Amino acid sequence: MGDENGREDDHSEKPEGDRTEPGTDAGESTVGDLSLDRFHDALEAEERPVATASEVARRLGTTQAAARDALATLVERGSVERLDVESDPVVFYPSEWGRLASRERVVTFPKRREIVVDRPTQYTRAQLSQFARLVDTTGTDPGTRGYLYRIRPEDVWAAPFDDADALIGSLRSVLPRRFAELEEWVRDQWRRANRFRLYTHEDDYVVLEAASESLLGNVAEQHLADDHLRAPISETEAWVNEAAVAAVKRALYDAGYPVQDDRDLDTGDPVDIDLTTDLREYQETWVETFLESRSGVYVGPPGSGKTVAAIATIAAVGGETLILVPSRELAGQWREELLAHSTVDPADIGEYHGGQKEIRPITIATYQIAGMDRHRGLFDSRRWGLICFDEAHHITAPVYSRAAELQAKHRLGLSATPVRETGSEEEIYTLIGQPIGADWDALFEAGFVQEPEVEIRYVPWRDELARNEYASADGRERRRLAAENPAKVEEVRYLLAAHRGKKALVFIEYLDHGEALADALDAPFVSGETPHHERAELFRRFHEEGTEVDVLVVSRVGDEGIDLPNAELAVVASGLGGSRRQGSQRAGRTMRPEGTALVYVLATRGSSEEEFAQRQMRHLARKGVRVRETNVAE
Ligand SMILES: Nc1ncnc2c1ncn2[C@@H]1O[C@H](COP(=O)(O)OP(=O)(O)OP(=O)(O)O)[C@@H](O)[C@H]1O
């Protein structure tokens, strides 16, 4: 595959064999015959594509003059370029990099387990996404985007390979050469992920099996509570207290030993539905991966087809299913999606929430109801074979504790936000399952999901008075003043006018601000106080083409759970004190397959909103979303 992009040529002067890590072999002081290879090492140790003579000297343990001479020799030979930057020190870079400017370039930082790829090919990205996280995309020129990947222990644990060799093979296929230490670390993590296994004994109880006697004796004993295991069965196996299965998984995960869950899971009473929509290739992979491990979380951007993949999963498992969702609106949408994409009999779908309480072979309930003690019976009312947690980052604490009891079922999570600020990633992993996801950028590129153009617009204060008021206020009041900066009204008006005719959502945080904006824009305002039927009606009219409802001002209630596929424009007028999650969800409302999606985030210049906006948008940028910043003129 390497030949399609010249990857193998990129580092043609580098030996293929194992070598020490860059920067560690800097003991020798003679650099008169500085090889290109050692210059590469110095660059990697510097973690920059260019280096000054003094940086090279420091990395190679020599004097600056010696490094400069050695570099001059390389420049003469034509293998290194020197770049004179006015008022900055001269920098050097390998000539081949200039020639390969339009090709992919992979730089590895083995100690930090990071890989930076310039202009990655689809092949490289597909490989990397299997065992590394895309943490950042940088570069202002669209032609030179750098992709930063990091390999975390949990990425290795969840990598979809049969064995460590296959994983190492994939790693080697993208890295320019071998990194012995990195490979050893990957192997070690892989081993850890396969040291403990849960399985169902033929007499129907759960067994924890360790790869060795000492693991069961030392690791398990040290990390598990007294009531987690009932009794030893052999030197490497123990009988697990069924009620503690989730706790066992969590404790061992925290100790760095994720547990393979090979138990026989309940499939429940049969439900016979067929999918009527053809899955996209990546959706097929999601479903196959799920079916192999019988649990997992589909992680994809909003609109990437997680719901449709979940319906395919319901059809494939073929058992009674309980779907948990964050809001009643979403329950209604799930019903419609089920009907649109499968042969399910409408009579077999039930909704269970504040509005109605039906339990059917496929039941959709809200987290709120499911978390209430008096509705506990919901979980036992049928032999559910599959529990589907929509917007999995929303699972509430009571539902988490129930989820611990639902370990014997197939468990599917859906999430557009893998990271939660409160750090529930481990909980999601241990209570539901491993993340199953696609490369978000690839989805954008393939056109399955419209990439939003996110623009942060820094809005000045309207006048000195407003600025001074902010300066002399404190705490919450400050935040409110920044949120309600009157100059934002004009800015929203300007943006709506610039995109006249586009369906737009304006998000706000404070009710007063929402009302004022709605008045100024002559648009309806949807808040938590809007009666349910009115909300539904407004959203219906917003949905319809050609209606007079083109703009909706929405408070936090509109943040998620509302499917507005025709929103083409989102203006986040306030609400920047919230979490990263909110930022990505707001942007997510317009990340839909159709239309031109545009997201504007307004932040008051010189207030804490500036920082919040940047933080939220960095989060999006890490997901491969392009973010632009603009200063609004005073
Ligand atoms: N395989 C497919 N073929 C055709 N259309 C599809 C397919 N998968 C999804 N879609 C359509 O793409 C849109 C988004 O899909 P879906 O609702 O499943 O995404 P999602 O990831 O669940 O979004 P969200 O995170 O907002 O809930 C829907 O209109 C859906 O009908």
The ligand as a MOL file (V3000), in Angstrom:
LIG
                    3D

  0  0  0     0  0            999 V3000
M  V30 BEGIN CTAB
M  V30 COUNTS 31 33 0 0 0
M  V30 BEGIN ATOM
M  V30 1 N -27.1270 3.6950 5.6170 0
M  V30 2 C -27.8450 4.7840 5.4290 0
M  V30 3 N -28.4320 5.0200 4.2440 0
M  V30 4 C -29.1610 6.1280 4.0330 0
M  V30 5 N -29.3900 7.0790 4.9590 0
M  V30 6 C -28.8370 6.9280 6.1600 0
M  V30 7 C -28.0430 5.7760 6.4610 0
M  V30 8 N -27.6200 5.9060 7.7320 0
M  V30 9 C -28.1310 7.0660 8.1990 0
M  V30 10 N -28.8580 7.6880 7.2600 0
M  V30 11 C -29.5640 8.9760 7.3800 0
M  V30 12 O -28.6590 9.9540 7.8800 0
M  V30 13 C -29.3120 10.7760 8.8580 0
M  V30 14 C -28.5720 10.6890 10.1730 0
M  V30 15 O -28.6170 9.3290 10.6400 0
M  V30 16 P -28.8270 8.9750 12.1570 0
M  V30 17 O -30.0100 9.6840 12.7350 0
M  V30 18 O -28.7630 7.5090 12.2930 0
M  V30 19 O -27.5000 9.6550 12.7640 0
M  V30 20 P -27.0250 9.7380 14.2520 0
M  V30 21 O -25.5630 9.5150 14.2140 0
M  V30 22 O -27.8320 8.8470 15.1090 0
M  V30 23 O -27.2890 11.2480 14.6300 0
M  V30 24 P -27.4490 11.8950 16.0930 0
M  V30 25 O -26.1340 11.7770 16.7740 0
M  V30 26 O -27.8030 13.3090 15.8370 0
M  V30 27 O -28.5280 11.1390 16.7810 0
M  V30 28 C -30.7400 10.2920 8.9630 0
M  V30 29 O -31.5320 11.1270 8.1610 0
M  V30 30 C -30.6810 8.8880 8.4280 0
M  V30 31 O -31.9060 8.5030 7.8360 0
M  V30 END ATOM
M  V30 BEGIN BOND
M  V30 1 1 1 2
M  V30 2 1 2 3
M  V30 3 2 2 7
M  V30 4 2 3 4
M  V30 5 1 4 5
M  V30 6 2 5 6
M  V30 7 1 6 7
M  V30 8 1 6 10
M  V30 9 1 7 8
M  V30 10 2 8 9
M  V30 11 1 9 10
M  V30 12 1 10 11
M  V30 13 1 11 12
M  V30 14 1 11 30
M  V30 15 1 12 13
M  V30 16 1 13 14
M  V30 17 1 13 28
M  V30 18 1 14 15
M  V30 19 1 15 16
M  V30 20 2 16 17
M  V30 21 1 16 18
M  V30 22 1 16 19
M  V30 23 1 19 20
M  V30 24 2 20 21
M  V30 25 1 20 22
M  V30 26 1 20 23
M  V30 27 1 23 24
M  V30 28 2 24 25
M  V30 29 1 24 26
M  V30 30 1 24 27
M  V30 31 1 28 29
M  V30 32 1 28 30
M  V30 33 1 30 31
M  V30 END BOND
M  V30 END CTAB
M  END
